[in-house]
Amino acid sequence: MTDKIKYCIWDIGQTIYPYTLEPFNEWAKQHTTRPERYTESHNIFKFDYKPYMTSKIDFLTFCHSICDNYDIPYRNTTQQEINKALHAGVGPVYPDTIAAMQKMKDNNIQNGILSNALPILHQTVKLNDLILDKNIFTSYNLRLLKPDPKIFNAMRSKLGCKFNQIIFIDNKSENVKAATKLGMIGVLCRHGQAPLVLEQALNPLFINYIQNGKDFS
């Protein structure tokens, strides 16, 4: 019998809300002094964000690195412009995600976050009534990236539960596979089919609650 589920942990981008680097890409194309070098294989989408996402470099260094890589003159306003372009990629929260989170909360399952995230976007999730601050874990705080098992272990340790008491929802299959391998209930979230997929995500919980004699409706 599966232990009673205590937590539902969500990724952010493409899972809680849509996110795109396209506004950042447009900014870079407009500001590069060598557009002929800004190509399909050498652009913002191909940049290595890992050092910034794991707090190995700060935002200033990140901005300078972007400018150096893509032949963009660094100006006094560059940090603000990059900040604005990165935030412009944030879309509205998916309604079905909100509905699923509310269902979890109504059944005494705490929602949380585990995300490979850019530190500058740390205030983009406005779900204080559904997610407690203590249940938010990011790559820049833990200094690790999914799908490394160490980041899942760090999260589980801070939550103080077993892996099989966690349902993990992410849009990347490699992250879901890593979570499942550790014993979590891993669910791949594709918002093109979101109502169906998120309903399926709850199926293990239905089984668990039936086993424990509780209605999960």
CORJONOR-V928718 format. One record per pair of residues at least 24 apart in sequence whose ideal C-beta (glycine too) atoms are under 10 Angstrom apart, sorted by the first residue. I is the first residue (numbers start at 1). J is the second residue. Records with the same first field share a line. If there is no record, write none. Layout:
I->J / J
//
This chain:
1->207 / 208 / 211 / 212
2->162 / 164 / 165 / 183 / 185 / 204 / 205 / 207 / 208 / 211 / 212
3->161 / 162 / 163 / 164 / 165 / 166 / 183 / 208 / 212
4->108 / 109 / 161 / 164 / 165 / 205 / 208 / 209 / 211 / 212 / 214
5->104 / 107 / 108 / 109 / 110 / 161 / 164 / 165 / 166 / 167 / 185 / 204 / 205 / 208 / 209 / 212 / 216
6->108 / 109 / 110 / 112 / 159 / 160 / 161 / 162 / 165 / 166 / 167
7->104 / 109 / 110 / 111 / 112 / 135 / 155 / 156 / 159 / 161 / 165 / 166 / 167 / 168 / 184
8->100 / 101 / 103 / 104 / 105 / 107 / 109 / 110 / 111 / 112 / 131 / 135 / 166 / 167 / 168 / 169 / 185 / 187 / 201 / 202 / 205
9->110 / 111 / 112 / 113 / 114 / 115 / 131 / 135 / 136 / 137 / 152 / 155 / 156 / 159 / 166 / 167 / 168 / 169 / 170 / 179 / 184
10->97 / 100 / 101 / 104 / 111 / 112 / 113 / 114 / 115 / 125 / 127 / 130 / 131 / 135 / 136 / 167 / 168 / 169 / 170 / 171 / 187 / 189
11->113 / 114 / 115 / 116 / 117 / 146 / 168 / 169 / 170 / 171 / 172 / 175 / 176 / 189
12->90 / 93 / 113 / 114 / 115 / 116 / 117 / 121 / 124 / 125 / 136 / 138 / 170 / 171
13->89 / 90 / 91 / 115 / 116 / 117 / 118 / 121 / 124 / 170 / 171 / 172
14->91 / 94 / 170 / 171 / 172 / 189 / 190 / 191
15->94 / 97 / 113 / 115 / 169 / 170 / 171 / 172 / 187 / 188 / 189 / 190 / 191 / 194 / 198
16->91 / 93 / 94 / 97 / 98 / 101 / 111 / 113 / 115 / 124 / 125 / 127 / 130 / 131 / 169 / 171 / 189
17->89 / 90 / 91 / 92 / 93 / 94 / 97 / 124 / 125 / 126 / 127 / 191
18->89 / 90 / 91 / 92 / 93 / 94 / 171 / 191
19->86 / 89 / 90 / 91 / 117 / 118 / 121 / 124 / 171
20->45 / 88 / 89 / 90 / 91
21->45 / 47 / 49 / 85 / 86 / 88 / 89 / 118
22->85 / 88 / 89
23->84 / 85 / 86 / 87 / 88 / 89 / 90
24->66 / 81 / 82 / 84 / 85 / 86 / 87 / 88 / 89
25->85 / 89
26->85 / 88
27->66 / 72 / 78 / 81 / 82 / 84 / 85 / 86 / 88
28->66 / 67 / 69 / 70 / 71 / 72 / 82 / 85
29->70 / 72
30->72 / 81 / 85
31->66 / 67 / 70 / 71 / 72 / 73 / 74 / 75 / 78 / 81 / 82 / 85
32->67 / 69 / 70 / 71 / 72 / 73
33->70 / 71 / 72 / 73
34->70 / 71 / 72
35->70 / 71
36->71
37->69 / 70 / 71
38->69 / 70 / 71 / 72
42->69 / 70
43->69 / 70
44->69 / 70 / 85
49->116 / 117 / 118 / 139 / 145
50->116 / 139 / 145
52->117 / 118 / 119 / 120 / 139 / 140
53->115 / 116 / 117 / 118 / 119 / 138 / 139 / 140 / 143 / 144 / 145
54->116 / 119 / 138 / 139 / 140 / 141 / 142 / 143 / 144 / 145 / 151
55->119 / 138 / 139 / 140 / 141 / 142 / 143
56->140 / 143
58->119
59->83 / 86 / 118 / 119 / 120
62->118 / 119 / 120
63->120
79->120
82->120
83->120 / 121
86->118 / 120 / 121 / 124
87->118 / 120 / 121 / 123 / 124
89->118 / 121 / 124
90->121 / 124 / 125
93->124 / 125 / 126 / 127 / 130
94->189 / 191 / 194 / 198
95->194 / 195
96->189 / 191 / 194 / 195 / 196 / 197 / 198 / 199
97->127 / 130 / 169 / 189 / 191 / 194 / 198
98->127 / 130
99->194 / 195 / 198 / 199
100->130 / 169 / 189 / 194 / 195 / 197 / 198 / 199 / 201 / 202
101->127 / 129 / 130 / 131 / 169 / 198
102->129 / 130
103->198 / 199 / 202 / 205 / 216 / 217
104->130 / 167 / 202 / 205
105->129 / 130 / 131
106->216 / 217
107->202 / 205 / 209 / 214 / 215 / 216 / 217
108->214
109->165 / 166 / 167 / 205 / 209 / 216
110->134 / 135 / 159 / 161
111->135 / 136 / 169
112->136 / 137 / 155 / 158 / 159 / 166 / 168
113->137 / 138 / 155
114->138 / 139 / 142 / 146 / 151 / 152 / 154 / 155 / 166 / 168 / 169 / 170 / 175 / 179
115->139 / 140 / 145 / 146 / 170 / 175
116->140 / 144 / 145 / 146 / 147 / 148 / 151 / 170 / 172 / 175
117->141 / 145
134->158 / 159
135->159
145->175
146->170 / 172 / 174 / 175 / 176 / 178 / 179
147->172 / 173 / 174 / 175 / 176 / 177 / 178 / 179 / 181
148->175 / 178
149->178 / 179 / 181 / 182
151->175 / 178
152->178 / 179 / 181 / 182 / 183 / 184
153->182
155->179 / 184
156->182 / 183 / 184
164->204 / 208
165->208
167->201 / 202 / 204 / 205 / 208
168->201
169->197 / 198 / 201
//
